[in-house]
């Protein structure tokens, strides 16, 4: 297959402006205590709740997915609450720093629907179970041990945050173009409910 016929894509829930502003403040606060250059921060406007990373897929497969997602979408708007900070694989061994949500059945059902609808697309993340989160940073490779320890302490101290709720009434399919300055996300399709 010609790589020009492929698109790097994912399916995600975009965030409303007030939530993006809230996350911007959390990131600003963390930057004050985290060692400089130990962490690569996600640009707040790029933060989203990923339902499914599709990876590189053909344009024809993508158009098939557009139709499948459109015809089978049967959800109603629901509220979600952001209320914690965490890390993968854990707070004691952080590599990815995230802001998390309270558990929500409808969100899990939406993720299952997306997973089922995209079952013909296989990628390296398919074995992972859905864990709703908003990635805000990644630790850089080769981080000094004392910097790593400071980050762990700060994350543990801040694991509970003031909650903010928002309504989810749509999700989108995005194209992701990787650049040296960071990824560029372009909305390809929006699915309202």
C-alpha positions as CSV (number, residue, x, y, z in Angstrom):
1,X,0.0,0.0,0.0
2,X,1.2,3.5,-0.8
3,X,1.8,5.5,2.3
4,X,0.1,8.5,0.6
5,X,-3.1,6.4,0.9
6,X,-2.7,6.2,4.7
7,X,-3.8,8.5,7.5
8,X,-2.6,8.4,11.1
9,X,-5.9,8.7,13.0
10,X,-7.7,8.4,16.3
11,X,-11.2,8.7,17.8
12,X,-11.6,11.0,20.8
13,X,-13.8,13.3,22.8
14,X,-12.7,17.0,22.5
15,X,-12.8,19.1,25.6
16,X,-14.8,22.3,26.1
17,X,-12.9,25.6,26.6
18,X,-13.5,25.8,30.4
19,X,-12.0,22.3,30.8
20,X,-9.0,23.2,28.6
21,X,-8.5,26.4,30.7
22,X,-8.7,24.3,33.9
23,X,-6.1,21.9,32.6
24,X,-3.9,24.8,31.5
25,X,-3.9,26.0,35.2
26,X,-3.0,22.5,36.5
27,X,-0.1,22.2,34.0
28,X,1.1,25.7,35.0
29,X,1.0,24.7,38.7
30,X,2.9,21.5,38.0
31,X,5.5,23.3,35.9
32,X,6.4,25.4,39.0
33,X,7.5,22.3,41.0
34,X,8.7,19.9,38.3
35,X,12.4,20.0,37.3
36,X,12.9,21.9,34.1
37,X,13.4,19.8,30.9
38,X,12.4,16.6,32.7
39,X,8.9,16.6,31.3
40,X,7.4,17.1,27.8
41,X,4.1,18.9,28.3
42,X,1.1,18.4,26.0
43,X,-0.2,21.6,24.5
44,X,-3.5,22.2,26.3
45,X,-5.4,22.7,23.0
46,X,-4.2,19.1,22.0
47,X,-5.6,17.4,25.2
48,X,-8.5,15.1,24.5
49,X,-10.0,11.9,25.8
50,X,-9.0,9.1,23.4
51,X,-11.5,6.5,22.8
52,X,-9.4,4.6,20.2
53,X,-6.1,5.1,18.6
54,X,-6.4,3.8,15.0
55,X,-2.8,4.3,13.9
56,X,-2.0,4.4,10.2
57,X,-5.0,3.3,8.3
58,X,-6.0,3.5,4.6
59,X,-8.3,6.2,3.4
60,X,-10.8,3.6,2.2
61,X,-10.9,1.9,5.6
62,X,-11.3,5.3,7.2
63,X,-14.3,6.1,5.0
64,X,-15.8,2.8,5.9
65,X,-15.4,3.7,9.6
66,X,-17.1,7.1,9.0
67,X,-20.2,5.3,7.7
68,X,-20.2,2.6,10.4
69,X,-19.8,5.1,13.2
70,X,-22.6,7.3,11.7
71,X,-25.2,4.6,11.3
72,X,-24.7,2.9,14.7
73,X,-24.4,5.9,17.0
74,X,-27.1,5.6,19.7
75,X,-26.0,7.6,22.7
76,X,-27.4,10.5,24.6
77,X,-25.4,13.4,26.2
78,X,-23.9,12.6,29.6
79,X,-21.8,14.4,32.2
80,X,-18.2,13.5,33.1
81,X,-16.2,14.6,36.1
82,X,-12.4,15.2,36.1
83,X,-11.1,14.7,39.7
84,X,-7.6,13.2,39.9
85,X,-4.0,13.2,38.7
86,X,-2.2,10.0,38.0
87,X,0.5,8.4,36.0
88,X,1.1,5.3,33.9
89,X,2.2,2.8,34.8
90,X,1.8,4.1,38.4
91,X,2.4,7.2,40.6
92,X,5.6,5.5,41.9
93,X,7.0,4.9,38.4
94,X,5.5,7.7,36.2
95,X,6.1,7.8,32.5
96,X,2.9,9.4,31.3
97,X,1.1,12.0,33.6
98,X,-2.6,12.2,33.2
99,X,-5.7,13.8,34.6
100,X,-8.4,11.3,35.3
101,X,-12.2,11.0,35.4
102,X,-14.6,9.4,37.7
103,X,-15.9,6.1,36.4
104,X,-18.9,6.4,34.1
105,X,-21.0,3.6,32.6
106,X,-22.0,5.6,29.5
107,X,-18.3,6.5,28.8
108,X,-17.4,2.9,29.0
109,X,-20.3,1.9,26.7
110,X,-19.2,4.5,24.2
111,X,-15.6,3.2,24.3
112,X,-16.9,-0.4,23.8
113,X,-19.1,0.8,20.9
114,X,-16.1,2.5,19.2
115,X,-13.9,-0.5,19.8
116,X,-16.5,-2.8,18.3
117,X,-17.1,-0.4,15.3
118,X,-13.4,-0.3,14.6
119,X,-12.6,-4.0,15.1
120,X,-11.2,-4.3,11.6
121,X,-8.4,-1.9,12.5
122,X,-5.6,-3.6,14.5
123,X,-2.8,-1.7,16.3
124,X,-0.3,-2.2,19.1
125,X,-2.7,-0.8,21.8
126,X,-5.5,-3.2,21.1
127,X,-4.6,-5.4,24.1
128,X,-5.0,-2.5,26.6
129,X,-8.2,-2.1,28.4
130,X,-10.0,1.3,28.2
131,X,-8.7,3.6,31.0
132,X,-10.2,7.1,30.5
133,X,-7.6,9.8,31.0
134,X,-6.3,13.1,29.6
135,X,-2.6,12.9,29.0
136,X,-1.0,16.2,30.1
137,X,2.8,15.2,30.0
138,X,5.4,12.5,29.3
139,X,8.6,12.1,31.2
140,X,11.7,12.5,29.0
141,X,14.0,9.5,28.6
142,X,17.1,9.5,30.8
143,X,15.7,11.6,33.5
144,X,17.9,12.1,36.6
145,X,17.0,10.1,39.6
146,X,16.6,13.2,41.9
147,X,14.3,14.8,39.3
148,X,12.3,11.6,39.0
149,X,11.9,11.5,42.8
150,X,10.7,15.1,42.9
151,X,8.1,14.4,40.2
152,X,6.9,11.3,42.1
153,X,6.5,13.3,45.3
154,X,4.7,16.1,43.6
155,X,2.3,13.7,41.8
156,X,1.5,11.9,45.0
157,X,0.8,15.1,46.9
158,X,-1.5,16.3,44.1
159,X,-3.3,13.1,43.2
160,X,-6.6,14.6,44.3
161,X,-7.7,17.8,42.5
162,X,-10.7,20.0,42.5
163,X,-13.3,18.4,40.3
164,X,-14.7,19.9,37.2
165,X,-17.6,18.4,35.2
166,X,-18.6,18.8,31.6
167,X,-21.2,17.5,29.2
168,X,-20.2,15.1,26.5
169,X,-22.5,15.3,23.5
170,X,-20.2,14.3,20.6
171,X,-16.9,12.6,19.7
172,X,-14.7,13.0,16.7
173,X,-12.3,11.2,14.3
174,X,-9.0,13.1,14.0
175,X,-6.0,13.0,11.8
176,X,-2.7,13.2,13.6
177,X,0.3,14.6,11.7
178,X,3.5,14.3,13.7
179,X,6.0,17.2,13.4
180,X,9.1,18.3,15.3
181,X,7.1,20.9,17.1
182,X,4.5,18.4,18.2
183,X,1.5,16.7,16.7
184,X,-1.1,18.6,14.7
185,X,-4.7,17.3,15.1
186,X,-7.3,17.9,12.4
187,X,-11.0,17.0,12.9
188,X,-12.1,14.8,10.1
189,X,-15.6,13.8,11.3
190,X,-17.9,14.8,14.2
191,X,-20.6,12.6,15.6
192,X,-23.2,14.3,17.7
193,X,-25.6,12.5,20.1
